[in-house]
C-alpha cells in the first residue's frame, strides 16, 4: 500500500492576519467578512490556523484552496491509497471463473449471491483482497452478453514465462490475439489473450512480483487533461509516458507505486480521437482511501463529477463515494477500515 504523506503547514499568526485582512480584493463578500472575523480572533488569541479550520471557515467560498495556498496553509492530507478491485460484467460466471483459474492462474477468493437484486459476484486474484488487487466479476441473472465498447483497452498480468502461459491458454481452448514475443523495438516479451466475454489481457514477462494483476488500460480523449486530473483528484503519481508515432498513440502510466510492484492505470491517447463509446461491460475501479469525505472534496475541486456523495452504504455501513473522470470513466473510493471489516 502506497503512503502519500504531505507535511501540514501552519500559517503564522501575524502573516495570516495580514493575509486575511487583504483578501477582499480576491474573493466573495462573505469570504471577506469571514476573513476579518478570523483575523481579529487570531490577533486576540495567537491561535494557529490549521487546514481543516481554514477550509471549514471558507466552506462557502469557491476559491478557498487558492486562498489557503496564498495564506501558506497546506490543505492536502495524509492518505493511504491502493487499488482494491476492478468491476466488470460477464455473461457466464462459471465459464469465466474456469478460464481465470485454469488459464491465468488466479484463485477464486469468494462469491456472493444477491438474490433480491438478481446478481452474483465472484472475486478472483493472485492473493488475499486485503493486500492484492483483484477482479470483481458481476453476473446479472439472465444477461449473457455485453458490449465492451471502444474505450476499454485491457488488463495487464505479469507472468514469469509468457511463452509457457500462452501454450497453456491454447491447450485449454482459450483465444490468443497476439502471439508471445518481444515488443517492437524492445526486449519485453508480451502476448494478448481474450477471456470468454472478449476482455483482453496483456501478459507481460517479468520476474516475481507482489502484484501480478498489474494494469488497467483505458482510452482517453485528452491525455494531458487526464494526467492532471488523476494526479490532483486521485493523488496518483505519473510514473512514465511513452509516445509511439509509428502507431499514432501516446500512453501514460499512473499509480501509487512502481510498475513492477503495484497496479497502475495505463491511459492511452490515440492521435485525433477525442471520445469513445464505453459500452456496458466494464464498470469501474475501486480505490481504498483513509477518508472518503476529504478525497471527495479533492475530486470536486479538481473538476470531477461526484455521482454518489460520500457516506455509508445501507445495510453494511461501508463508507464510499463514486465519481467520473473527464472521459466519464467511473471510480469508487472505499474507506480503508470499512473495507477490511467487510472481509472479516
N, C-alpha and C positions, 0 to 999 in steps of 0.2 A: 504494500500500500504506500503510495507516494505521499509524503507530507509536504504541503505547501505552506511554509511559515513566513510570515511577513512581520517585521517589527512594528509595534504600535507606537506611533509618535505622539507626544503630548505637546500641545502648544503652550508656551509660557503665558503667564497671566498678563503681563504688560503688552506683549506683541499681539495676543488675541484680542485684548480690549481695543487696541488701536485699530486692528483689522475690522472688528465687528462694528466699530463706530464709523467706518468708511464704506461699508458695502451697499449703502443706499443707492449708489450710482450703478450698481451691478445687479441688483435683484429687485424682487417684487416688494411693494409697500409692507406687506405682512412680515416679510423676512427682515426688512429694515427695522420695523418696530421691535421685533423679537431680538434683533442683534443689540439694540440699545439696552433692552432689559437684561440680557445676559452679560453685556459689558459692565453694567452697573453692579450686578451681583458678583462678578469676578473681582472687581476692584474692592468691594467690601470684604470678601471672604478669602481672597488669594487662592481661589479654587482652580484646579486644573481641569481642562476640558477634554473628556475622552471622546473617542469616535462615536460610541453609542449615544452619549449625551448630545453630541453635535447633531447627529442625524435625527434624533428624536426632536430636538429643538426646532429643526428646519424640515420637519416631515412633510410640510405642505409646499415646500419650495422646490421647483423643478431643477434648480441649479445647485442643490445642496452639496453634491460631491465636488463640483467646481469650487464652491466657496470653501469647502473643507480643505481642498488642496492649497488654495490661496492662504488659508489660515495656518497651514502646517499640520493639519490633523489628518492622519492616515486612516482611511475608512476601510481598508482591506482587513480581512480576518484570517486567523489560522484555521486551516481545514485539512482534513484527511480525505482525499477522494480517490476512488478507484472504479474501474468498470466492473459492474456486477453481473449483468447478463444482457443478451440481445434477444429480442422477442420477434418471432415471425410465425406465420400461419402455414400449416401443411394440410394436405388432403387425405393422407393415410398415415396416422400416427405410428402404428406398429411397423409399417414398412420403413418409415424414416428412422425409427429407433434402431431397427435391424441394420440399416445401411451405416449409420453413425458408429454403432458399436463394433460391427464386423469389419467394415472397410476403413474407417477413420480412427479406430482405436479409442473412442470415447466410452465413458461409463454412464449408465443410467443412474442418476443420483436420486431422483424421486419423481413421483407422479401425483397429480391431484385432479379429481373429477368434480366439477362444479355442475351438478345435475340441474339445479334450479335455473342456471343461466346457460345450460346446454353447451358446455365446452370442457375440454380436458387439456391440462398442461403436462408436459414432460420436460424435466431439466436434465441436461447431459453436459459432460465436460471431462476435463482431464485431472480433476481434483475437487475437493470439497468447496461448496459455494462460499464459505466464509473466507476463503483465501484465493479462489480462482474465478476467472471469467468463464461463464457458461452460456449455453444456448437454452432458451425457453421456447419450446415448441408449443403452438396452440392449435388444437383441432376443434373446430366448431361442428357440432353434430350436423351431419347431412351435407356438409360442404366438402367436395372432393377436388376442387381446382381453384387456383387463384392467379391473378395477373401480377407478374413480377415487375411490370413497368420497365422503363428505360433508365431510371435514376439509380436503382440499386446496382452495385457492382459485384462484390464477392466478399467472402470471409477468408481470412488467412490462417493457415495452420502450419506451425513449424514442425518438421519431422527430420529425423536423423538420416534417413535414406529415402529420397523421393522415388528413385527407380523401383525399389522394393515395394513401396506403398502403392505405386501405380500397378504393378503386377498383381497385387492383392485385390485392388479395386476391379481390375479386369476379370480376375478369377471369380469374383462374386457377382459379375454381371453389371458392374457399375459403368457409367459413361465417362470416358476420358475425352475432354475437349481440347487439351493441349498436352502433347506427349512430354515426358520428362527430358530436360536438357537445360543448358545454361541460357541465361537471358542474353538477348542480343547486345553485343559489345561489353559483356561482363562475364563473371565466373559463377555467380549464384545459380544453383540448379533449382528450377521450379517446374511445376506442372499444374494443370487445371482439371478438376473433375466436377461433375454435377450430381446432386442428390436426386431422389425420385421426383421432387417438385420443380427441379430446374435451377435451384440455388447453386451458384458456383462457389467452389472452394479452391483457393490457390494454395498449393503445397509448396512450402519453402524449405529448402535443405539448410538446417542449422544444427549446431551441437546441442547438447542437453540444455533445456530452458525451463524455468519455473512456470512459464505461461505459454503453453503450446498454441492455444487459441488466441492468436496474436494480432489480428487485423479485422476491421470492419471498413469496407470501401464503399463510399457513396460519391455520386457525381454532383457537382455544384456548378452554378452559373457564373459566379464571380469569386475566384479563389482568394484574392486579397481581402475581400469583404468577409469571406468565411473564416479566414485565418484570424483576422482581428476579432471577430465575434467569439470564436472558440477560445481564444486567449483571454479576452476580457470577461465574457459571460460565464464560461465554463472553467476558467482557470487552467486551461491546458497549456503545455509548452510546445512551441514549434520546434520539432526535432530536426527536420530537414525538408528541403524541396528538391524536385528534380524536373527539369524541362526536357521533353523529348520532341524536338521539332520535326523529326522524320515521321513520327506518328501523330503529330499535332495535338499533344496533350501535355499538361503540367500537373504534377501531384505534390501534395504536402502531407507530411506525417506529423500528427499532433497527439499528445497523450500526457500521462502523469509519471512517466518514467522511460528509460531507454527501450528501444525497439526489441532488443534481444532478451529482455527480462520482463516485459509487460505488454499489455494490449494497447494498440494505438488506433486512432482513426486515420484512414487514408482518404483524403479528399482529392478528387480528380476533376480537373477542368479540361474539357475538350474545346479546342480552339473554335470560337464562334458560336458555341452552344450556350444559351443563357438560361434555359429551363428544361425540365424533364417531366415526363409522365411517371408518376410514382407507383401506379397500380394499387393493389390492395393486399399484397402478400407480406412484404416487410412492414414491421410495426415500429420498433423503437429500440434504443439503447437505454439501459438503466445504469445510473452512476450513484455511488454512495457519497454522502456528504454529512458533516457533523451538524449542520444547521440548515434545514430546508428553507427557513424564512429569510436568512441573510443571503443564501445562494439565489433565491428567487428575486431578491432585491437587486443583486448584481446582474442577473439576466435581464430584468426590466430596464435597468439603467443602460445596458448595452443595446437596447432596442429589440430584445427578444419578445416573442409573443407568449404570454402565460395562458395556457389552455385549461389548466386546472390549478386553482390557487393552493398555496401550501397549507397543509393541515392533515389530520389523521383520516385514514380510510375507515369507513363504517365497519364495525364488527371486529377488526383486528387492531385498530388504533395505530397502525404504522403511518408515520408522517411522510408525505410525498408532495411533490408538485410536478406538473408537466409543462413543457414549453416547446416552441418551434424555433429552429434556426432560420436565417434569412431565406433559405431554399424550401422551408416547410418540413424539414426532417425533424421528427419528434424525439425528444429526450425526456426521461423521467428521472428525477433526483429523489433518492430514498434516504431517510435518516439512518445513519450507520448503526446506532444502538438498536433501533427498532427492527432493522433488517436481521441482526443477529438473534434477536428474540424470536423472530419468525422461524428461524432454523432450529430452535431448541426442541 
